[in-house]
Amino acid sequence: MSRVVTLGCCVAVTTSLSAQPIMEGDRSVPVEARNGMVVTSHYLATEEALKVLKAGGNAVDAAVTAAFALAVTQPRSGNIGGGGFMLVSSETKGEVKAIDYREKAPAAATRDMYLNDQGEVDQKLSRFSHKAAGVPGTVAGLALALEKYGTISLAEALAPAIKLAEEGFVVPPRFSEGIRDRAVLLGQFESSRKVFFKPDGTFYEPGDLFVQKDLAATLRRVAEQGVKGFYEGKTADLIVAEMQKGGGLITHEDLKNYQPEIREPVHGTYRGYDVYSMSPPSSGGTHVVQILNILEGYPLGESGLNSAKTIHLMAEAMKRAYADRSKYLGDTDFVDVPLKGLTSKAYAEELRASIDPARATPSVEIRPGNPSPYESNETTHFSIVDKYGNAVSNTYTINFSYGSHIVVDGAGFLLNNEMDDFSAKPGVPNAYGLIGGEANKIEPNKRMLSSMSPTIVMKDGKNFIVTGSPGGSRIITTTLQVLLNVIDHHLNIQAAVNAPRVHHQWLPDEIRIEQGISPDTIALLEGMGHTVEQKAAMGAIQSIMIGEEGVFYGGADPRRSTSSAQGY
Ligand code: GLY
């Protein structure tokens, strides 16, 4: 089998498929608890967040604690140098809100900033240079979450992360494997070498202690001064000095002006459940709801989990949604997005009518549709629920595993390379093969389009499923399949997380599958005209399901060996 490089948020795999098991860990049943549940991609973050719940804190307190702990223990994707989205559901208030802390383009960014003299996209510039970084939103977003919905102080939420950075933690195998995989890219930057390699240039091995004094000092400044400890003063000086070393664009003004936003999430219904997911500048929620609307017209439970018929229908629905994504989605602070049309049942019916139940429609024959009306106007995920009826679904990222691979010298954290999520040139795919257009062109202070899909499903006003995933363009379809696996196929949450996944994103015109789809299913799909490609595992979806009896079931994704679900 061929070698595969998956650049999806927080997933960096360069391996031969035959050597790569789909699951890094070994989990088969969900974790059960009655008072609180935390599911993250790192056991140390899970443990710290669970302590907060046990001490009486709510899900938002635990979420912010987990996010800062992940920034220390899983620096390839946990971050303070990137951005993300958080959904907060409160059963008692009867509301679900979305916090948008996505990075923004610096004020000096221009539409053609990544084009070379021949008018071609310079991918090194948009992915692995100081110019690749958007203005980070994580610290401001987490502080806003605590201020609006939390009960503990920023300093309290930061304390475990500061201790983990200051005193160090024992390196698990996944940590040292990640650095080995990216050694060449990280090794290009002196500041990154200082953090990720030992002083003699050798690798941190499993069992070694990993201490991050600069990062501890940066986090302490935030604990002492609040968001100003990041966006102004010494940390801001260090970021701007790093920019000046490599021709980066982020200025003191960009940092000082950064503001997160509280937004309304996208809302849809599916077979009697209410689905809330992330609104623009993420495309995630829009397309999760759009694909669910199309699939609602088919009895997927009868056609069965991962049968050829089910996969065919999912792929056809996915293709049509990703075609629309390429044309319509962008930052709604800058462009009109026909959200109502894209997520309407009527438009889904129209798209469904174009699906042949027995034959694949070639992607070249699918163009972005015509939803109406316009309304005026890699990443890591964790899910947390508490005993007060709150749920948090949070996905945040620095884009690639290790982002731009550039550590801010003296501040100890990696900068994102999120600018690559803009459409650098219409029709030219980004790192995930996603095509974008005018709606996602680069503009100063604009947020680049995302696929992150933190999602909360409710039934009769009660939280039911809390889920989300890394995985770049695969985030939307990974999230979708966990919902289908529970609602249509009646799997428990761990089985729903474990089940092999499929993905179609319109272009390239192929169904990407994980290991575990049977050869006869593949043959049937090929007989319908599909191209089927088995590639590396997709996503790392950290999920919670709440049973009618009020029991919390945690399903951590075994595709990531450090994933951990714990409750009490
Ligand atoms: N950086 C990947 C995404 O936000 O979709």
Residues whose N, C-alpha, C, O or C-beta is under 5 A from the ligand:
A	BS01	LIG	C9 E378 N399 D421 L449 S450 S451 M452 G472
